[in-house]
Amino acid sequence: MLTLLAKLLSALNSEDNPAQISWAVALAFWFSILPLFSGLKWILLLVVLLFRVNLSTFLVMTGLFSVLAYALDPLFNQFGLALLQSPSLGETIASLMALPVLDSLALNNTLALSSLLLGAVMFVPLFFASRWLVEKYREKFMESFEKLHLVKVIKSSHFFQIYQGLR
């Protein structure tokens, strides 16, 4: 776990493109809220592995967002049930489920449907918000963060030795 956090700090403090970190945050959110055996979850994992996405950020944020997703599962289920019980959308989903490719997305599952929609809606705002946060961190806080007494103490620890080894 310390190694992953060190890699995340290394990514934030590096000269890497902020978009790589932002893609990781947005994809990690969507990946985390989807049910484990959803077909879309495996597609997202393939996207993460094929494109230039910061993997350490993806892994750390997946862990954080998974805790959030677990807490919000009852709300996702209620929302998905309401969507499936609506007459027009229920018929549309039933016709989509007849297609073999879309059947693997399990859209007839309340959690899968609500997670798919929430992930799609939140993807772009999370991308731009995390990109903005990374840029602001780098231009305003990175230098002052280095001057804190706590940071000086951490620099003398084993955690920082791992962090330095990754840079």
Secondary structure, 3 states (H helix, E strand, C coil): CHHHHHHHHHHHHCCCCHHHHHHHHHHHHHHHHCCCCCHHHHHHHHHHHHCCCCHHHHHHHHHHHHHHHHHHHHHHHHHHHHHHHCHHHHHHHHHHHCCHHHHCCCCCCHHHHHHHHHHHHHHHHHHHHHHHHHHHHHHHHHHHHHCCHHHHHHHCCHHHHHHHHHC
